[in-house]
Amino acid sequence: MNKLYPTASDALAGIIHDGQMLAVGGFGLCGIPEALIDALRDTGAKDLTVISNNAGVDGFGLGKLLESRQIAKMISSYVGENKEFERQFLAGELQLEFTPQGTLAEKLRAGGAGIPAFFTKTGVGTLVAEGKETREFDGSVYVMERSLVPEVSLVKAHTADASGNLVFRRTARNFNPAAAMAGKITVVEVEHLVPTGAIDPDDVHLPGIYVHRIVVNERPEKRIEKRTITERVETQPNREQGQR
């Protein structure tokens, strides 16, 4: 089975439609599938529900889909870097399902493992638990969370072989493996493609059984969400030390 597609647009052909639920890997702008997000925007699909830890920034990442008004609902943990997100949400134009970060990761992992729901202490007694079933176990109250199974997952990896076995690079691994596992169809964007067997089995972070389509993007932009540098402070030598 050939999983390789020549372009990101080709990789999304026939699997994207209005009103569907998608998961998008990444954390902030780290490890986001840049080319696939652009291709998703170019499909023009609307009323999308997007599962992603963050909502991108203005003009980049998922921020592009917010600007084109293609996202109707976000299932996220953090959305504080996007002014357009804020504007749409406060105007009632965008739905938001806030989910604690660990819970979001587990909802995706559980979806990929075939587990329909699980219980967690996180969110008990807060808005997160409103309308959800709670149970007591060993004297503690837990809230039931349903798993997430998106119709399509868009993820980013550093290297793939032709069979779809993936290697992620450092912190860019983040939500990508869980999102890939959860999707009914998973499309992965990679920087390097190698022949099947070139990756040592012990180095595989996610097996190819979860990957359906692959596209190569050798030169992603990889923007830094917030670049912080330390200003160099010039110090004056102590006169007494200088005389010694």
Buried (B, 14 or more C-beta within 10 A) or exposed (E): EEBBBEEBBEBBEEBBEEEBBBBBBBBBBBBBBBBBBBBBBBBEBBEBBBBBBBBBBBEBBBBBBBBBEBBBBBBBBBBEBBEBBBEBBEEEEBEBEBBBBEBBBBBBBBBBEEEEEBBBEBBBEEEBBEEEEEEEEEEEEBBEBBBBBBBBBBBBBBBBBBBBBBBBBEEBBBBBBBBBBBBBBBBBBBBBBBEEEEBEEEEBBBBBEBBBBBBBBEEBEEBEBEEEEEEEEEEEEEEEEEEE
